[in-house]
Amino acid sequence: MVIELKKIGTTLISRQTGKEAFLAIQPILQNVKSGEAVEIDFKGVLTFSPSWGAEFLMPLLKKYGDNLILKNTRNGSVQSTLEFLEQIENKKFMRYNK
């Protein structure tokens, strides 16, 4: 399953909107089969803050672990935030960049 973040927005910056986005995708995630990869595509995202990422990505990482794959993470804002989240949570995201 692929979730394109640009459909949610290109400026992903507040804790509240991260939490709202996470809740909004719950119906979609009900269709994920056991062992199926959940891909989060950052293509088109301009700004990505740690607070938004903490509310949206960290629950997904806890639930899907290595089956959570992040795509198109080369944007500087995205890279910095992912590195920060990895440090504070002491966990690594699986990344795939073309």
CNS distance restraints for C-alpha pairs under 8 A (distance, minus, plus):
assign (resid   1 and name CA) (resid  32 and name CA) 7.06 0.50 0.50
assign (resid   1 and name CA) (resid  36 and name CA) 7.44 0.50 0.50
assign (resid   1 and name CA) (resid  37 and name CA) 6.30 0.50 0.50
assign (resid   1 and name CA) (resid  38 and name CA) 5.01 0.50 0.50
assign (resid   1 and name CA) (resid  39 and name CA) 5.99 0.50 0.50
assign (resid   2 and name CA) (resid  38 and name CA) 6.05 0.50 0.50
assign (resid   2 and name CA) (resid  39 and name CA) 4.59 0.50 0.50
assign (resid   2 and name CA) (resid  40 and name CA) 5.97 0.50 0.50
assign (resid   2 and name CA) (resid  41 and name CA) 6.88 0.50 0.50
assign (resid   3 and name CA) (resid  38 and name CA) 7.55 0.50 0.50
assign (resid   3 and name CA) (resid  39 and name CA) 6.07 0.50 0.50
assign (resid   3 and name CA) (resid  40 and name CA) 4.96 0.50 0.50
assign (resid   3 and name CA) (resid  41 and name CA) 6.01 0.50 0.50
assign (resid   4 and name CA) (resid   8 and name CA) 7.56 0.50 0.50
assign (resid   4 and name CA) (resid  40 and name CA) 6.17 0.50 0.50
assign (resid   4 and name CA) (resid  41 and name CA) 4.80 0.50 0.50
assign (resid   4 and name CA) (resid  42 and name CA) 6.63 0.50 0.50
assign (resid   4 and name CA) (resid  43 and name CA) 7.37 0.50 0.50
assign (resid   5 and name CA) (resid   9 and name CA) 6.30 0.50 0.50
assign (resid   5 and name CA) (resid  10 and name CA) 7.31 0.50 0.50
assign (resid   5 and name CA) (resid  40 and name CA) 6.92 0.50 0.50
assign (resid   5 and name CA) (resid  41 and name CA) 5.99 0.50 0.50
assign (resid   5 and name CA) (resid  42 and name CA) 5.71 0.50 0.50
assign (resid   5 and name CA) (resid  43 and name CA) 7.44 0.50 0.50
assign (resid   5 and name CA) (resid  44 and name CA) 7.87 0.50 0.50
assign (resid   5 and name CA) (resid  45 and name CA) 6.93 0.50 0.50
assign (resid   6 and name CA) (resid  10 and name CA) 5.20 0.50 0.50
assign (resid   6 and name CA) (resid  42 and name CA) 6.99 0.50 0.50
assign (resid   6 and name CA) (resid  43 and name CA) 6.84 0.50 0.50
assign (resid   6 and name CA) (resid  44 and name CA) 5.61 0.50 0.50
assign (resid   6 and name CA) (resid  45 and name CA) 5.77 0.50 0.50
assign (resid   8 and name CA) (resid  21 and name CA) 7.10 0.50 0.50
assign (resid   9 and name CA) (resid  45 and name CA) 7.19 0.50 0.50
assign (resid  10 and name CA) (resid  44 and name CA) 6.26 0.50 0.50
assign (resid  10 and name CA) (resid  45 and name CA) 4.23 0.50 0.50
assign (resid  10 and name CA) (resid  46 and name CA) 5.30 0.50 0.50
assign (resid  10 and name CA) (resid  47 and name CA) 6.52 0.50 0.50
assign (resid  11 and name CA) (resid  45 and name CA) 6.44 0.50 0.50
assign (resid  11 and name CA) (resid  46 and name CA) 5.74 0.50 0.50
assign (resid  11 and name CA) (resid  47 and name CA) 4.66 0.50 0.50
assign (resid  11 and name CA) (resid  48 and name CA) 6.31 0.50 0.50
assign (resid  12 and name CA) (resid  17 and name CA) 7.51 0.50 0.50
assign (resid  12 and name CA) (resid  18 and name CA) 7.20 0.50 0.50
assign (resid  12 and name CA) (resid  45 and name CA) 7.68 0.50 0.50
assign (resid  12 and name CA) (resid  47 and name CA) 5.81 0.50 0.50
assign (resid  12 and name CA) (resid  48 and name CA) 4.82 0.50 0.50
assign (resid  12 and name CA) (resid  49 and name CA) 6.30 0.50 0.50
assign (resid  12 and name CA) (resid  52 and name CA) 6.09 0.50 0.50
assign (resid  13 and name CA) (resid  17 and name CA) 7.42 0.50 0.50
assign (resid  13 and name CA) (resid  18 and name CA) 7.55 0.50 0.50
assign (resid  13 and name CA) (resid  47 and name CA) 6.92 0.50 0.50
assign (resid  13 and name CA) (resid  48 and name CA) 5.72 0.50 0.50
assign (resid  13 and name CA) (resid  49 and name CA) 4.77 0.50 0.50
assign (resid  13 and name CA) (resid  50 and name CA) 7.67 0.50 0.50
assign (resid  13 and name CA) (resid  51 and name CA) 6.77 0.50 0.50
assign (resid  13 and name CA) (resid  52 and name CA) 5.33 0.50 0.50
assign (resid  14 and name CA) (resid  18 and name CA) 6.18 0.50 0.50
assign (resid  14 and name CA) (resid  49 and name CA) 7.10 0.50 0.50
assign (resid  14 and name CA) (resid  51 and name CA) 5.80 0.50 0.50
assign (resid  14 and name CA) (resid  52 and name CA) 5.05 0.50 0.50
assign (resid  15 and name CA) (resid  19 and name CA) 6.21 0.50 0.50
assign (resid  15 and name CA) (resid  51 and name CA) 4.74 0.50 0.50
assign (resid  15 and name CA) (resid  52 and name CA) 4.67 0.50 0.50
assign (resid  15 and name CA) (resid  53 and name CA) 7.93 0.50 0.50
assign (resid  15 and name CA) (resid  54 and name CA) 7.54 0.50 0.50
assign (resid  15 and name CA) (resid  55 and name CA) 6.12 0.50 0.50
assign (resid  16 and name CA) (resid  20 and name CA) 6.20 0.50 0.50
assign (resid  16 and name CA) (resid  52 and name CA) 7.46 0.50 0.50
assign (resid  16 and name CA) (resid  55 and name CA) 7.95 0.50 0.50
assign (resid  17 and name CA) (resid  21 and name CA) 5.98 0.50 0.50
assign (resid  17 and name CA) (resid  52 and name CA) 6.77 0.50 0.50
assign (resid  18 and name CA) (resid  22 and name CA) 6.20 0.50 0.50
assign (resid  18 and name CA) (resid  51 and name CA) 7.42 0.50 0.50
assign (resid  18 and name CA) (resid  52 and name CA) 4.29 0.50 0.50
assign (resid  18 and name CA) (resid  53 and name CA) 6.65 0.50 0.50
assign (resid  18 and name CA) (resid  54 and name CA) 7.68 0.50 0.50
assign (resid  18 and name CA) (resid  55 and name CA) 5.11 0.50 0.50
assign (resid  18 and name CA) (resid  56 and name CA) 5.13 0.50 0.50
assign (resid  19 and name CA) (resid  23 and name CA) 6.29 0.50 0.50
assign (resid  19 and name CA) (resid  52 and name CA) 7.35 0.50 0.50
assign (resid  19 and name CA) (resid  55 and name CA) 5.03 0.50 0.50
assign (resid  19 and name CA) (resid  56 and name CA) 5.98 0.50 0.50
assign (resid  20 and name CA) (resid  24 and name CA) 6.07 0.50 0.50
assign (resid  21 and name CA) (resid  25 and name CA) 6.43 0.50 0.50
assign (resid  21 and name CA) (resid  56 and name CA) 6.79 0.50 0.50
assign (resid  22 and name CA) (resid  26 and name CA) 6.72 0.50 0.50
assign (resid  22 and name CA) (resid  55 and name CA) 7.14 0.50 0.50
assign (resid  22 and name CA) (resid  56 and name CA) 5.06 0.50 0.50
assign (resid  25 and name CA) (resid  29 and name CA) 6.30 0.50 0.50
assign (resid  26 and name CA) (resid  30 and name CA) 6.44 0.50 0.50
assign (resid  27 and name CA) (resid  31 and name CA) 7.58 0.50 0.50
assign (resid  28 and name CA) (resid  32 and name CA) 7.65 0.50 0.50
assign (resid  32 and name CA) (resid  36 and name CA) 6.26 0.50 0.50
assign (resid  32 and name CA) (resid  38 and name CA) 7.68 0.50 0.50
assign (resid  35 and name CA) (resid  67 and name CA) 6.84 0.50 0.50
assign (resid  36 and name CA) (resid  67 and name CA) 6.64 0.50 0.50
assign (resid  37 and name CA) (resid  64 and name CA) 7.98 0.50 0.50
assign (resid  37 and name CA) (resid  67 and name CA) 4.51 0.50 0.50
assign (resid  37 and name CA) (resid  68 and name CA) 5.92 0.50 0.50
assign (resid  37 and name CA) (resid  69 and name CA) 6.92 0.50 0.50
assign (resid  38 and name CA) (resid  64 and name CA) 7.52 0.50 0.50
assign (resid  38 and name CA) (resid  67 and name CA) 6.02 0.50 0.50
assign (resid  38 and name CA) (resid  68 and name CA) 4.91 0.50 0.50
assign (resid  38 and name CA) (resid  69 and name CA) 6.14 0.50 0.50
assign (resid  39 and name CA) (resid  68 and name CA) 5.91 0.50 0.50
assign (resid  39 and name CA) (resid  69 and name CA) 4.67 0.50 0.50
assign (resid  39 and name CA) (resid  70 and name CA) 5.71 0.50 0.50
assign (resid  39 and name CA) (resid  71 and name CA) 6.79 0.50 0.50
assign (resid  40 and name CA) (resid  68 and name CA) 7.49 0.50 0.50
assign (resid  40 and name CA) (resid  69 and name CA) 6.21 0.50 0.50
assign (resid  40 and name CA) (resid  70 and name CA) 4.85 0.50 0.50
assign (resid  40 and name CA) (resid  71 and name CA) 5.99 0.50 0.50
assign (resid  41 and name CA) (resid  70 and name CA) 6.06 0.50 0.50
assign (resid  41 and name CA) (resid  71 and name CA) 4.66 0.50 0.50
assign (resid  41 and name CA) (resid  72 and name CA) 6.00 0.50 0.50
assign (resid  41 and name CA) (resid  73 and name CA) 7.87 0.50 0.50
assign (resid  42 and name CA) (resid  70 and name CA) 7.40 0.50 0.50
assign (resid  42 and name CA) (resid  71 and name CA) 6.03 0.50 0.50
assign (resid  42 and name CA) (resid  72 and name CA) 5.22 0.50 0.50
assign (resid  42 and name CA) (resid  73 and name CA) 5.87 0.50 0.50
assign (resid  42 and name CA) (resid  78 and name CA) 7.85 0.50 0.50
assign (resid  43 and name CA) (resid  71 and name CA) 7.55 0.50 0.50
assign (resid  43 and name CA) (resid  72 and name CA) 5.39 0.50 0.50
assign (resid  43 and name CA) (resid  73 and name CA) 7.50 0.50 0.50
assign (resid  45 and name CA) (resid  75 and name CA) 7.86 0.50 0.50
assign (resid  45 and name CA) (resid  78 and name CA) 8.00 0.50 0.50
assign (resid  46 and name CA) (resid  75 and name CA) 7.35 0.50 0.50
assign (resid  46 and name CA) (resid  77 and name CA) 7.29 0.50 0.50
assign (resid  47 and name CA) (resid  77 and name CA) 5.67 0.50 0.50
assign (resid  47 and name CA) (resid  78 and name CA) 6.99 0.50 0.50
assign (resid  48 and name CA) (resid  52 and name CA) 7.00 0.50 0.50
assign (resid  48 and name CA) (resid  53 and name CA) 7.16 0.50 0.50
assign (resid  48 and name CA) (resid  77 and name CA) 5.69 0.50 0.50
assign (resid  48 and name CA) (resid  78 and name CA) 5.45 0.50 0.50
assign (resid  48 and name CA) (resid  81 and name CA) 6.72 0.50 0.50
assign (resid  49 and name CA) (resid  53 and name CA) 6.22 0.50 0.50
assign (resid  49 and name CA) (resid  77 and name CA) 7.41 0.50 0.50
assign (resid  49 and name CA) (resid  78 and name CA) 7.75 0.50 0.50
assign (resid  49 and name CA) (resid  81 and name CA) 6.01 0.50 0.50
assign (resid  50 and name CA) (resid  54 and name CA) 5.88 0.50 0.50
assign (resid  50 and name CA) (resid  81 and name CA) 5.25 0.50 0.50
assign (resid  50 and name CA) (resid  82 and name CA) 7.65 0.50 0.50
assign (resid  50 and name CA) (resid  84 and name CA) 7.20 0.50 0.50
assign (resid  50 and name CA) (resid  85 and name CA) 6.64 0.50 0.50
assign (resid  51 and name CA) (resid  55 and name CA) 6.49 0.50 0.50
assign (resid  52 and name CA) (resid  56 and name CA) 6.16 0.50 0.50
assign (resid  53 and name CA) (resid  57 and name CA) 5.14 0.50 0.50
assign (resid  53 and name CA) (resid  58 and name CA) 6.91 0.50 0.50
assign (resid  53 and name CA) (resid  81 and name CA) 7.46 0.50 0.50
assign (resid  53 and name CA) (resid  82 and name CA) 7.84 0.50 0.50
assign (resid  53 and name CA) (resid  85 and name CA) 7.63 0.50 0.50
assign (resid  54 and name CA) (resid  58 and name CA) 5.25 0.50 0.50
assign (resid  54 and name CA) (resid  59 and name CA) 7.82 0.50 0.50
assign (resid  54 and name CA) (resid  85 and name CA) 7.07 0.50 0.50
assign (resid  55 and name CA) (resid  59 and name CA) 6.95 0.50 0.50
assign (resid  56 and name CA) (resid  60 and name CA) 6.92 0.50 0.50
assign (resid  57 and name CA) (resid  61 and name CA) 6.09 0.50 0.50
assign (resid  58 and name CA) (resid  62 and name CA) 6.16 0.50 0.50
assign (resid  59 and name CA) (resid  63 and name CA) 6.19 0.50 0.50
assign (resid  60 and name CA) (resid  64 and name CA) 5.84 0.50 0.50
assign (resid  60 and name CA) (resid  65 and name CA) 7.56 0.50 0.50
assign (resid  60 and name CA) (resid  68 and name CA) 7.09 0.50 0.50
assign (resid  61 and name CA) (resid  65 and name CA) 4.86 0.50 0.50
assign (resid  61 and name CA) (resid  66 and name CA) 7.68 0.50 0.50
assign (resid  61 and name CA) (resid  68 and name CA) 6.17 0.50 0.50
assign (resid  61 and name CA) (resid  93 and name CA) 7.57 0.50 0.50
assign (resid  64 and name CA) (resid  68 and name CA) 5.48 0.50 0.50
assign (resid  66 and name CA) (resid  93 and name CA) 7.57 0.50 0.50
assign (resid  66 and name CA) (resid  94 and name CA) 6.46 0.50 0.50
assign (resid  68 and name CA) (resid  93 and name CA) 7.40 0.50 0.50
assign (resid  68 and name CA) (resid  94 and name CA) 6.63 0.50 0.50
assign (resid  69 and name CA) (resid  93 and name CA) 6.99 0.50 0.50
assign (resid  69 and name CA) (resid  94 and name CA) 4.95 0.50 0.50
assign (resid  69 and name CA) (resid  95 and name CA) 5.61 0.50 0.50
assign (resid  69 and name CA) (resid  96 and name CA) 6.89 0.50 0.50
assign (resid  70 and name CA) (resid  93 and name CA) 7.09 0.50 0.50
assign (resid  70 and name CA) (resid  94 and name CA) 6.11 0.50 0.50
assign (resid  70 and name CA) (resid  95 and name CA) 4.70 0.50 0.50
assign (resid  70 and name CA) (resid  96 and name CA) 6.06 0.50 0.50
assign (resid  71 and name CA) (resid  95 and name CA) 5.92 0.50 0.50
assign (resid  71 and name CA) (resid  96 and name CA) 4.87 0.50 0.50
assign (resid  71 and name CA) (resid  97 and name CA) 5.63 0.50 0.50
assign (resid  72 and name CA) (resid  96 and name CA) 6.79 0.50 0.50
assign (resid  72 and name CA) (resid  97 and name CA) 5.09 0.50 0.50
assign (resid  72 and name CA) (resid  98 and name CA) 7.05 0.50 0.50
assign (resid  73 and name CA) (resid  78 and name CA) 5.83 0.50 0.50
assign (resid  73 and name CA) (resid  79 and name CA) 6.08 0.50 0.50
assign (resid  73 and name CA) (resid  95 and name CA) 7.42 0.50 0.50
assign (resid  73 and name CA) (resid  96 and name CA) 7.78 0.50 0.50
assign (resid  73 and name CA) (resid  97 and name CA) 6.63 0.50 0.50
assign (resid  74 and name CA) (resid  78 and name CA) 6.89 0.50 0.50
assign (resid  74 and name CA) (resid  79 and name CA) 6.19 0.50 0.50
assign (resid  74 and name CA) (resid  97 and name CA) 7.32 0.50 0.50
assign (resid  75 and name CA) (resid  79 and name CA) 6.14 0.50 0.50
assign (resid  76 and name CA) (resid  80 and name CA) 6.05 0.50 0.50
assign (resid  77 and name CA) (resid  81 and name CA) 6.18 0.50 0.50
assign (resid  78 and name CA) (resid  82 and name CA) 6.09 0.50 0.50
assign (resid  79 and name CA) (resid  83 and name CA) 6.14 0.50 0.50
assign (resid  80 and name CA) (resid  84 and name CA) 6.17 0.50 0.50
assign (resid  81 and name CA) (resid  85 and name CA) 6.12 0.50 0.50
assign (resid  82 and name CA) (resid  86 and name CA) 6.07 0.50 0.50
assign (resid  82 and name CA) (resid  93 and name CA) 7.84 0.50 0.50
assign (resid  83 and name CA) (resid  87 and name CA) 6.24 0.50 0.50
assign (resid  84 and name CA) (resid  88 and name CA) 6.34 0.50 0.50
assign (resid  85 and name CA) (resid  89 and name CA) 5.92 0.50 0.50
assign (resid  85 and name CA) (resid  90 and name CA) 7.93 0.50 0.50
assign (resid  86 and name CA) (resid  90 and name CA) 5.35 0.50 0.50
assign (resid  86 and name CA) (resid  91 and name CA) 5.04 0.50 0.50
assign (resid  86 and name CA) (resid  92 and name CA) 5.42 0.50 0.50
assign (resid  86 and name CA) (resid  93 and name CA) 7.25 0.50 0.50
assign (resid  87 and name CA) (resid  91 and name CA) 7.12 0.50 0.50
